[in-house]
Amino acid sequence: MRRALRCLLLVITTHTARGAVALITGANGGIGAELVVQFARAGYDVVAACRSRSAHVHQLVSKASVANRVKVLLGLDVTSPEKVNAFVDGLKRQRTAVDVLVHAAGVATWQLSSVVYPGTTEPMTLGSLDYGLVARAFEINAVGPLRLTEACLKEGLLGTGAKIAFVSSKLGSVASNTRLGANYAYRMSKSALNAAGRSLAVDLRPKGMSVVLLHPGYVATPMTGDRGDVVATVSAAGLFRRIAALNASASGSFIDYDGRQVPW
Ligand SMILES: NC(=O)c1ccc[n+]([C@@H]2O[C@H](COP(=O)([O-])OP(=O)(O)OC[C@H]3O[C@@H](n4cnc5c(N)ncnc54)[C@H](OP(=O)(O)O)[C@@H]3O)[C@@H](O)[C@H]2O)c1
């Protein structure tokens, strides 16, 4: 009896003593890799989920001396149901409970079009829209993050108190789109992501989970051709603070890395 009690106590202690886990997608990207460093520095065990490359995140975490807190996993293409399910199954088999899920994977229209139309650096414009690429932007920026979130929920990886952060964009703000227009695929896909995030915030509130949509600023990364108003380290530090401060009453908000509300 006493032995059984000791075993039970050991199980409870092991469970409650586990470190908090952050799962970050797009972990080899400009913002994603810096988020990995931020969470690891704050003491999280980080699952850094990359699609096909991981050199950048490996380099950053070793430079920041946090490699011991980071597990880099390759093969998470958020557009592939099979890969998403296999990835989530793998985490489940390792009994990984996710406390914070950060979706940083994403693509800009020009990144898609430059593959199909080499030499193109401009986003597709009105009159030359490629609807296959519009759909692809939706798959990566909106459907993929929802798919991964749903898979994590279905497999019980996210529980009470979990936080889900979507790296969206101010370009997904319909209300702010009064002057520049254009950028159809990217804007539409990020607006759709925002819609998914809002529904998740409502649906997951009774389960004690919080959701936030984040604008990282105009950040110098491969996505912007290394142009921007802010460097990825500063943006990621701000995003980390926003996620750390997220609670039930702020769930469903759309804010930037500095905490300012972004109009829908
Ligand atoms: N930079 C900005 O100014 C800015 C502004 C607003 C919003 N954002 C958003 O911030 C997020 C991060 O952007 P970033 O600037 O860090 O861009 P980035 O450096 O180009 O990184 C994007 C990452 O997304 C990954 N990715 C692309 N398609 C994927 C897929 N199908 N499945 C899984 N991963 C995929 C890429 O993986 P690979 O390494 O395999 O290519 C890459 O690591 C994106 O959601 C972006 O829309 C950025």
The ligand as an SDF file (V2000), in Angstrom:
LIG
                    3D

 48 52  0  0  0  0  0  0  0  0999 V2000
    8.8060   39.4750  -42.0660 N   0  0  0  0  0  0  0  0  0  0  0  0
    7.7680   40.2840  -41.9820 C   0  0  0  0  0  0  0  0  0  0  0  0
    7.8730   41.5290  -42.1670 O   0  0  0  0  0  0  0  0  0  0  0  0
    6.4120   39.7490  -41.6290 C   0  0  0  0  0  0  0  0  0  0  0  0
    5.3670   40.6690  -41.4890 C   0  0  0  0  0  0  0  0  0  0  0  0
    4.1160   40.2030  -41.1570 C   0  0  0  0  0  0  0  0  0  0  0  0
    3.9120   38.8560  -40.9330 C   0  0  0  0  0  0  0  0  0  0  0  0
    4.9430   37.9880  -41.0860 N   0  0  0  0  0  0  0  0  0  0  0  0
    4.6760   36.5750  -40.8420 C   0  0  0  0  0  0  0  0  0  0  0  0
    5.6330   36.0700  -39.9380 O   0  0  0  0  0  0  0  0  0  0  0  0
    5.8160   34.6690  -40.1440 C   0  0  0  0  0  0  0  0  0  0  0  0
    7.3070   34.3760  -40.2430 C   0  0  0  0  0  0  0  0  0  0  0  0
    7.8080   35.0720  -41.3750 O   0  0  0  0  0  0  0  0  0  0  0  0
    9.3630   35.3660  -41.6150 P   0  0  0  0  0  0  0  0  0  0  0  0
    9.4760   36.7980  -41.9220 O   0  0  0  0  0  0  0  0  0  0  0  0
   10.1390   34.7670  -40.5140 O   0  0  0  0  0  0  0  0  0  0  0  0
    9.5640   34.5570  -42.9730 O   0  0  0  0  0  0  0  0  0  0  0  0
   10.6630   33.4980  -43.4150 P   0  0  0  0  0  0  0  0  0  0  0  0
   11.9940   33.8600  -42.8800 O   0  0  0  0  0  0  0  0  0  0  0  0
   10.4940   33.3540  -44.8880 O   0  0  0  0  0  0  0  0  0  0  0  0
   10.1990   32.1730  -42.6750 O   0  0  0  0  0  0  0  0  0  0  0  0
    9.0360   31.5100  -43.0280 C   0  0  0  0  0  0  0  0  0  0  0  0
    9.1700   30.0760  -42.5770 C   0  0  0  0  0  0  0  0  0  0  0  0
    7.9480   29.4080  -42.9250 O   0  0  0  0  0  0  0  0  0  0  0  0
    8.3050   28.1200  -43.3750 C   0  0  0  0  0  0  0  0  0  0  0  0
    7.3020   27.5690  -44.2860 N   0  0  0  0  0  0  0  0  0  0  0  0
    6.9280   28.0170  -45.5050 C   0  0  0  0  0  0  0  0  0  0  0  0
    6.0390   27.2020  -46.0420 N   0  0  0  0  0  0  0  0  0  0  0  0
    5.8370   26.2010  -45.1470 C   0  0  0  0  0  0  0  0  0  0  0  0
    5.0260   25.0430  -45.1250 C   0  0  0  0  0  0  0  0  0  0  0  0
    4.2530   24.7020  -46.1680 N   0  0  0  0  0  0  0  0  0  0  0  0
    5.0570   24.2570  -44.0340 N   0  0  0  0  0  0  0  0  0  0  0  0
    5.8440   24.5610  -42.9960 C   0  0  0  0  0  0  0  0  0  0  0  0
    6.6560   25.6240  -42.9490 N   0  0  0  0  0  0  0  0  0  0  0  0
    6.6350   26.4310  -44.0280 C   0  0  0  0  0  0  0  0  0  0  0  0
    9.6150   28.2880  -44.1190 C   0  0  0  0  0  0  0  0  0  0  0  0
   10.2670   27.0380  -44.1520 O   0  0  0  0  0  0  0  0  0  0  0  0
   11.5240   26.7300  -45.1010 P   0  0  0  0  0  0  0  0  0  0  0  0
   12.7100   27.1960  -44.2770 O   0  0  0  0  0  0  0  0  0  0  0  0
   11.4710   25.2600  -45.3000 O   0  0  0  0  0  0  0  0  0  0  0  0
   11.3210   27.5240  -46.3500 O   0  0  0  0  0  0  0  0  0  0  0  0
   10.3140   29.3200  -43.2580 C   0  0  0  0  0  0  0  0  0  0  0  0
   11.1160   28.7150  -42.2760 O   0  0  0  0  0  0  0  0  0  0  0  0
    5.0270   34.3240  -41.3990 C   0  0  0  0  0  0  0  0  0  0  0  0
    3.7960   33.7530  -41.0530 O   0  0  0  0  0  0  0  0  0  0  0  0
    4.8070   35.6730  -42.0530 C   0  0  0  0  0  0  0  0  0  0  0  0
    3.6680   35.6940  -42.8720 O   0  0  0  0  0  0  0  0  0  0  0  0
    6.1890   38.3970  -41.4240 C   0  0  0  0  0  0  0  0  0  0  0  0
  1  2  1  0
  2  3  2  0
  2  4  1  0
  4  5  1  0
  4 48  2  0
  5  6  2  0
  6  7  1  0
  7  8  2  0
  8  9  1  0
  8 48  1  0
  9 10  1  0
  9 46  1  0
 10 11  1  0
 11 12  1  0
 11 44  1  0
 12 13  1  0
 13 14  1  0
 14 15  2  0
 14 16  1  0
 14 17  1  0
 17 18  1  0
 18 19  2  0
 18 20  1  0
 18 21  1  0
 21 22  1  0
 22 23  1  0
 23 24  1  0
 23 42  1  0
 24 25  1  0
 25 26  1  0
 25 36  1  0
 26 27  1  0
 26 35  1  0
 27 28  2  0
 28 29  1  0
 29 30  1  0
 29 35  2  0
 30 31  1  0
 30 32  2  0
 32 33  1  0
 33 34  2  0
 34 35  1  0
 36 37  1  0
 36 42  1  0
 37 38  1  0
 38 39  2  0
 38 40  1  0
 38 41  1  0
 42 43  1  0
 44 45  1  0
 44 46  1  0
 46 47  1  0
M  CHG  2   8   1  16  -1
M  END
$$$$
